Amino acid sequence: MSKRVVIDPITRIEGHLRIEVEVDENNVVQKAWSSSTLWRGIEVILKGRTPMDVGLIVQRICGVCTYSHYRCGTEAVENALGVKIPLNAKYLRSLMQTSLYMHDHIVHFYHLHGLDWVDVVSALSADPAAAAQVALKYTDKPIAAGEGELRAVQERVKGFVETGKLGPFANAYWGNGTYKFTPEQNLIALSHYLKALEVQRVAAEMLAIFGGKQPHPQSLVVGGVTSVRDMLSPARLQEWKQKHAIVTDFIHRAYKADIVMAAEAFGSEPSVLGGVNVKNFMATNDFVLADGQYMFDQGVIMNGDLAGVSDLNPDFIKEDVSHAWYDADGPQHPYDGTTIPNYTGFVERDTVYGKLPTLDGDGKYSWVKSPRYQGEPVEVGPLASLLVSYARGNKVVVDAVNGLLEVTGLPIAALFTTLGRTAARMLQTVIVAEEGLKTFDALISNIQVDEATYVKPEIDSNKEYVGHAMIEAPRGMLSHWIRIKNGLVENYQAVVPTTWNAGPVDNEGKVGPYEASLLGLKLEDPTKPLEVIRIIHSFDPCMACSVHVMDYKGQELGEFRIDPNGNV
């Protein structure tokens, strides 16, 4: 007899991604459903606004990669108006993106995903002296992994546990059989978890140097950037480079070493050797290294065929809402996309936790649409970006990927797994950190002969404009699409990375990356579905955030209902 498992919320800091699976009598997942339970609605808010405000408004889509939406929205308007920004503005935008990636990927691995791999309770029984020796296996210069440091971390966490207020360590499935680190390895990773809290602050400060603040930077405008004095200040430039060195040091001595350690420990764990059942991948050019030269390449890979990578064609993108809580006559290209809410609610049924409201898998069940490329589901994200660049023969990426495979002894097929997806994000962080200095050097050279950062955009209210921008956000390819009429926004659509990965089944019954990644997965205990959480977290889910307010016992403090059509 099949059993329904409900995981809601599944994300660590955002409370509106829900996963449900149906397992058979052997606890093997037969069906899966992914649902965002919150409506974004920013596209509707933008209608009738001046295009010059788009960037500032769309960055409120997210509370994490705010800069990505800010930049993508701004560049969609620039594309529509035919604005060509100065080279210095391109470099500064790229350096801000470099800062964002170094911050975002560290936070993801250690604070949003790391505890899926690290058993904190096990770490409390580790021998700190032995752990210090273990750390030397994965790097010759471990950080925050000396015997004294590890003993201090152990005592600190023990004291934390004894208070009974576990905070981020509460409500986990400690002791699950799919945790594979030894107590000593768990202690090393736990120490890095705490160290990463310090380092991520430095990375956030990097972005604020040219962005004004972080999150929600303020220095981008249609036509360029406003951080001119920072760009021309030797002190500010040196400050960015010093912070970059601190964060890069952690990436090499902790993040990279921990992934190598995970590859060794989890290399034969079945639950992380699947999880890539949609083998279509897509990425776009991004990170300006020089005029017209990018760190990562654009392209599309279908059916896992790395030899058949093709150019990305924006005309082939459409969004289906057959099983999403919207109305539409059929799949729509984003330029013509509509956002008409049609919420149909939940269905009560038996689950492993008793009777609960559940998703209606035969009907509509998510606020996420289902993007398709030539009618096919596609995965986006760091794994997709690296695979496309690898298939293109990008030497930096090829060397980085081959180097990791050599160190870990894993075959290239290991990339197409949950473990590979997690490792790809680390490799992308290493590449971004190292190659980002080329952008920095290019900026320094260019400002010797050119200090331009802005061109004034021109808009004719008697003309109609259409435009879009495609960039690589930390979670994957992000695109914004705009129509401008009478000098105002007439239509707007954002196709975000998590939409590509988390969308529900489409009108042809094709399943998206999240749902497909769970099919065939065997759970040790359906009431403690760590395996599901680990796979979904490897995508780095990012739904619109900061809406629900709850106390630490999970009780709602308030509920607000807003008419989606703007009526009060």
N, C-alpha and C positions, 0 to 999 in steps of 0.2 A: 504494500500500500504506500502511495506517495505521501510525502510530508512537506508542508510549506514552511520555509524559514524566512523570517523577516528581520532585516538589519536596518534600523532607522534611528538615529543618523549613523552613517558609516564613516563619515569624515571626522577628523579630530577637532577642527576648529570651525567647521561650517555645518549647520544642522539641517540641510535640506536635500541631501542625496540619500535616496532609499534604494536598497537592493533587496529583492526577494528571489529565492530559488526554490525549486521543487526537487526533492531528492527521492530516489527509489528506496527499496528495502535494504540495499547495500550502501546507502548514504552517498550515492553518486548523483551529481546534479544532472537532471534531465531537461529542465527549463529554467530560464533566468529572466528577470525583468529589472530594468534600471529606470528610476524615476527621480526627476527633480520635483520637489513639492512646493517650490516657490516660483512665482511668475516675476520675470525681470521688468518688462514693460518700458525700458528706457527708450526703445524705438518709437513708442507712441508719444512719450514726453517730448521727443525732439521735433516732432512735426510743428511747423510754423515758427520755429526758432531761427535766428540768424546762424548761418554756417560757421561764423567765426567763434561761436560758443560750443560747437560740437565736441571738440577735444576735452574741454573742461567738464562737460556733462557726462560723456561716455566713460570717463575714467571711474565714475561711480558705479559702473557695472560690477567692478571687482574691488575687493579690499586688499588684495595681495599684489597682483600684477597691474596695478592702476596705471603705471607708466605705459604698458603695452597698449591698453585701450586709448589712452591719451594720445599717444603717438599715431596709432592706426587711424583714429578718427580724424586727427589733424591732417594726416597725409591723404586720406580719402578726399577731403575738401580740396587740398592742393592739387590732387590729380584731376578733380572735376574742373577746377578753374585754370588748369594748365600752368600752375606755378612751379618754377624750378628753383629750389632753395640753394643757397651758397654751399660750397664744399665744407666750410667750417661748421655749418649747421648740421650737415650729415655726420661729420666726425663726432660732434658733441652728442648728437642723438645716439650714435653707436656706442659711445663711452657710457652714456647713461644706461643703455641696454646691457652692456657688459657688467656694470655694477648690479643691475637688477638680477641677472642670471646668477652671479656669484652669491648673491643674497638668497635668492629664491630656492636654488637647488640644494644649498646647504640646509636651509630650513626644512625643505621637503624631506630629505633623507633622514635627518636626525630627529626632527620634532613631529613630522606628520606620518612618516613611514617606518622609521627606525625601530620602533617598539613592536612592529610586526616581525622583526628578525631577532630582537634582543629581549631575553627573558630577565627582567630586572630582579626578580626573586632569586634566580639562580646566581646572579652576580654577587649577592650578599654572602654566599658560601665560598667564594673564590679565595685563592691564596694570592695576595697582592704581589709577593716576591716572584711567584711562578708566572703571574700575569705579565709582569714587567719583562720577563724573558720571552714570553710568547709574542709580545708586541714587536720585538726585534725581528721576527720572522717575516713581517710584512713591510717593513721599512727600516733602514739603518738609522733613522733619526725619528723615533716615535715622539709624538707630542702629547702632553698630559697623560703619559703612560709610564712614568717612573714608579718605583715601588711605593715611595712616600706619597706621591700624588694619588695613586690608586687606593692606598689605605685610607687616605683622607676622604676620597669619594665614597668609599664603602661605608665609613662611619657616618658621613653626612646623610646618605640615603637610609641607613639603618635608623638614625635618629628621626628622619622624616617618617618612616614606617611606624615607629613606636608612638608617634603622636596620633596615628589613626587617620590623619588627613593626607591621603595619598595624592591629591591633586591630579596632575597629568598621568600618574601611574595607577589611577583607580580604574575599575571596570574593565580590566584586561583579562586575557585568558592565559595567565601565567601557568607554566607547567604543561602546556599543550605539547603533544608528541612531535609536532612539526617544527618546534624550536630546535636548532641543531648546534648552536654555539656551546662550547664548554663554559663552565662557570668563569674561567679566566678570560675567555674571549668576550663573554657578556660584560664583564667588569671593564674591559678596555673600551668597548663600544659605549657603555654607560658613561664613562669618563668623558668621552668625546661628545656625547649628547649634551652634557653640562657645559663643556668648553665651547661648543657651537653656539650656545646662548650669548656668549661674549662676542664671538667672531661675527655673528650675523649683524650685531649692532654696528660694527665697523663697516660692513658691506653696505648697510643702509645709509650710513653717513657718506659713503662714496657717491651714491646717487644724488644725495642732497647737495653736494658741492656744485654740480652743474644744474640740478633740478630745482633748487630752492628749498625743497623739503621732501621727505619720504615717509609714509606713502603720499600719494596725490601731489606729485611735483607740479610746478607752476610755470616753468620757463619755456614751454613750447607755445608757439603761436603760428597761425597760418602764414607761411612765408619764411619761417626760420626759427630762431631761438632768441631769448632775451638775456642769457647769461654771458653777456659780452665781457663785463669786468672780470668775471671769474676766469674766462678763457685767456684774458690778457694779463692775469696776475701770476707771476712766477710762484708766489707762495701758495696760491690755491692749486695750481698745477702740481706742485711738489706734494701738497697734502693728499691729493688724489692718488698719486703714485705710491706714497708711503702706506696708505691704507690698502691699496691694491696688493702690495707686497705682504702685508700681514695676513690678508685673507687667502692669498695664493699659497702661502706657507702652510696654512691649515689644510687647504684642499689636497696638497701633496702628502703631507705627513699624517693626516688623519682620514679624510674622506676616501682618497684613493686606496690607502692601506686597508681600510675597513671593508671596502668592496672586494678587494683581493681575498681578505679573510673570509668574507661571506661566500665567495665563489668556491673556496676550499671546503667550507663547512656544509654548504647547501647544495653542492654539485651533484649529489645523488638523491636529493629530496624530491619525490615525484610532484608534490603540490606546487613547486616553483619551476618545474621543467616543462610546463605547458603554458597556457594563458595567452597565446597569440594565435587565435583561430581565424581572425580576419587578416589575411596576408597581403592586403593592399595598403600602401604607404604613400604619403604625400608631404611635401615640404616646399618652402619657397626660399629664394635668395635672401640672405640677411647678414648683418654685421659688416659694415663698410670698412674695408682695410685700406683702400685707395679709391680714387675716382673710377667707378665702374667695376671694382674688384670686391668680391664678397668672401666671407669666411666659410659660409655654408651655401650649398647649391640648391636650385629648384628642381623639381621633377616628380614623377609619379611612378611607383612600382606596383604592378598588378600581379597577383598570385605568387608573390615571393620571388619573382623572376628578376634578379639583380642585373642580368644581362640585357633586360628589355626596358630599362628606365626611359621614360618619355618626358617631353616638355609638359609643364602644367598649363592647361588651357582654362582660364576663368569662365569661359562660356559653358563648360561642362558641369558646372556646379548648380545643383538644385536642392531645395529643401522640401521634404514630404512631411505632412502632419496627420497622416491617417490614424496614427495611434497616439498623437500628442493632443493636449487640451487646447486645440485651435481649430478654427474652421478655414477651409480653403478648397477650391474646386479640384486641385491636383498639385503635383510638385511644381514649385515656383523658383525661377531664378531670383537671386537676392535683389536685383534691381527692381523687380516687380513683386517682391515678397510682401505679404500682409501679416499683420499681427492681430488676429481677431480671436479673443479668448472664448473657449467653450469648455468649461470645467464640468466634468461628469461624475466626479467623486470616487469613492472606494466601495469595495464589496466585502462584507463581513464573512469570514470563514474560519475553519479550524487551522491552527498553526502549531508548531512544536511548543509554543508558549501559551497555548489556549486559544480561545476565539478572539480574533482581532480584525480591524478593518484592513483589507489587503487590496493590492492593485488589481484592476480589471484587465488582465492580459489580453482578452479577446476584444476589448474596446479601447478607449483612450486612457492613458495612464501616466503621462509625464508632461511637464511644462517645457521639456527639451524637444526641439524639432529633430528630424532625421535628415541631415545633409547627405547627399550622394554625389559621387563623381562618375559621370556617364552611367548613372543608375546603380552604382556599386558602393557599398560601405567602405570607408577608408579610415585607417588609424593615422593620427598625427601625434607629434610630440618628439622628444629627444631621440627616441629609437628611430622614428621615421626620418628625421633630419639626418642622422648619421648614416642610415642605410642608403638614402638617396645620394648623399655626398660620396659614400663609399662606392656606390655603383657608378658614379660619375668619374671615379678615379682621383678624387680630391686627395692630394698626397698627404696633407696634414691629417686628414681623417683616416685614410688607409693605414698610415703608420701608427696612429693611436689605437685603432681597432686591432690591428694585427699584433701590436705590442702587448695589449691586454690579454689577447687569446694565448699568446706565447707564455706570458707570466703565469696564467691560471691553468694552462694546459687544456682549455676547453676548445671544442670545435666551433666553426663559424655558425653551425646550427644552433648553438647555445644563445645566439643573439635573439632568436625567435622564441623567447621564453620570458616568464615573469622576471627571472634572475637577469636575463639579458636586458630587459627594459630598464631595470634599476641600475645596472652597470652602465648602460648607454647615457643615462642622465649624468652620472659621475664623469664619464669620458667627455661629454659635451662641456661640463664645467671646467675641466682641465684645459680643453682647447680654447674655450672662451677667455679664460684667465691669461693663458700664454699669448694667444694671438691678439688679444685686446691691446697689448702694449704696442703692436704695430700701428693700430689706429691712433694711439696716443702720440707716437713718434710722428705719424703723418700729420697730425694736427699741429704739433710743434713746428714742423717744417713749413707748413702752409701759412701759418700766421706771421711768418717772417716777411711774406710778400703780399698777403691778402688778409684783411681784418673783417671782411664782410660776413655778417651772420643773418641778414634779413633782406628780403625783397618784398615790397608792398604788393599785396594781392589786389587785383582789380575784379570787380563783380558788376555785371550789367543786369539790372533787374528786369530788363526786357528779354533776356535770354534764358534758356533752360540749359542746365548742366547735368551731366552724370559722371560719376567717378568712383573709384574704389582704391583700397590699399590692401596689400597682403604682406604680413610680416610674420616672423617667428616669435611668438610669445613663449615664455618658459614652458608652457604646457603644450605647445605645438602651433600649427599654422592658424593665424587669426586674420580674418578679413572683415572690413567694414565697407558698406556700399551705400552711396547717397545719390539722391535726385534733388536738384535745386530748381525752384521755379519762383518767379517774382522776388528773387533775392532771399528766399527763405527755404528751409528744408521742407520738401514735399514728401519724400519717403526716405526711410533709413532702415537698414538691416545690418546686424552684426552676426557673423557666423564664427562662433568662438571654438577654441580647441576642444573643450569638454563637450560641446554639441556634437562634433564629429565622433567623439569616442563614446558618449553616453546616450546617444539618441535611441529611441525605441524602435521596434521592428517597423519596416516600411510597408507600403501598400502591396508590394510583391512578396512579402514574407521574408525579406532579407534582414538578417540580424546584425546589429552594430557591434563594434569592438568590445564594449563592456560585457554585454550579454553573451556574446560568442565566447569570450575568454573563460567563462565559468562552466560551459557545457563539458560534461565528462569528468569534472573535478570530484574527487572523493573526499568527503569530510570525515575527520576522526570522530567528531561529536557535533551533530547538527545544532545542538543548543549552544555551542561555543564555536562558531564558524570562522576561526582565525584564518583559514585558508582562503576564504572568500574575501575577507578584509585585506589580506596581503596582496592579492591579485589586483583588486580595484585600486588600492592605494598606490600601486606601482605606476598607474596612469597619472597620478597626482590630480585627483578630481578637483575642480574649482567651479562651484556653482556661485551664483551671486550671493553675497554674504551680508552678515551683520543686520539681520532683520528680526529673528526670534530673540527674545530676551528671557532667560530662565535663571533660576537660582541653582546652586550646586547640587540640589536634590532632583533637578530636572523639572521643577514645577514652573509653569508659565507665569510670568509676572504681568503680562498684558497681551492683548490681541487687538489688532487694528485691521479693519476692513476698508479697502479703498476701491471705489468704482473704477474698473479698468478703462472706462470711457471718459474719465475725468469729471463726472458729475458729482457734486457735493451733496 
